[in-house]
Amino acid sequence: MGNTTVTTPEGRESALPQHVAAGTRQGSLRRLRTPRRPRFWFEILLIAVSYWTYSLVRNAVPEQKAEALRNADWIWKAEHYLGIAVEESVNHVANSVTWLIIGMNYYYATLHFVVTLGVLVWLYRRHPGRYAATRLVLFATTAVALVGYYLYPLAPPRLMNGGDFIDTVMVHQTWGSMASGDLKHMSNQYAAMPSMHIGWSVWCGLTIFALAAVPWVRVLGLLYPALTLVVIVATANHFWLDAVGGMLCLAFGFAVARLWYGRQPYTLPKLVPAQRPDPSRGGGEPVPRPRT
């Protein structure tokens, strides 16, 4: 019971002590948890499949309109109780400046994806040792957000019953929301909690701030999620509390990466050590060279 049976090259079976087998399993797990140089084709495929799966699952969640509207009413009352229910005022002020709100509509529609992909590419090229762990944060954040969409359907402010919010995309006839106009049939309109615009933008901002070498780039990293917060409120796509939900999801993502890698992503080595074949393993198993 305490031994593991293996077959030798000559066909004879021999038994390995249990502690040796356990050590082998631990070694395999350690290799899986050790950062290695990402492969371009695999990352492209992984990101494409992951986003397709995310969109499919998010849009497959039942819309549950009545419950979503009830939840929106509850969120709005809760914000009034907390004294932070100023989204309507921000929405009206921004909408009064045409060039500003049109810019915000396009910001909402595009930068969410452009900046996130840009940060992933930058990590891949400049911080390969931190890439996998930081990418894991993003993926875990998005995965737990899907649970939120399923358990807590929520209407965005501009779809509330009896509200005075302005749907800025409809008013200005811009392309800027998957829940407005003809695009509303392609996306679940009642998946506002948590806000992944905030979850992803804070991930981008923290990553840039932690790893960028140029001071003004680090400042831009911090400004990006702050500006995103203003945009999602001004365009009436989210409540303040949706942003809180997005940040809680991000905290979960960082916790997952910390548990898997044993360290926070930004503290891992910047570069992946070069690898060379190990003759004792037949030349097929790479062995890391010492870090310099």
Number of C-alpha atoms within 10 A of each C-alpha: 5 9 13 14 12 12 10 9 7 6 8 8 11 12 12 14 13 14 12 12 16 13 11 12 12 12 12 11 11 13 11 12 14 15 22 19 18 16 10 12 8 10 16 11 11 12 15 12 12 15 14 12 13 17 15 12 16 21 19 12 18 13 20 17 14 13 15 23 20 16 18 25 19 13 20 22 13 14 17 12 10 9 9 13 18 14 23 19 14 17 26 18 12 20 21 10 10 12 11 11 23 22 14 24 22 16 17 20 17 14 16 17 13 11 16 18 14 13 18 20 16 15 21 20 15 14 21 23 25 25 27 24 25 23 21 18 25 23 21 19 26 24 17 17 26 22 15 21 23 19 12 18 27 32 30 25 27 21 22 18 13 8 12 14 22 19 21 26 22 13 10 14 13 17 18 22 23 16 21 21 14 10 13 12 12 12 19 22 23 27 29 26 29 29 27 23 25 27 26 24 28 24 26 25 23 17 20 22 19 13 17 16 10 10 10 10 15 18 14 14 22 18 15 19 21 15 14 21 21 18 24 25 23 27 30 23 25 28 28 19 18 25 24 16 20 27 22 17 28 26 16 19 24 23 17 19 22 16 10 16 17 13 14 18 23 17 11 20 14 17 18 20 18 13 14 13 13 13 11 8 10 8 11 11 13 13 15 14 11 8 9 5
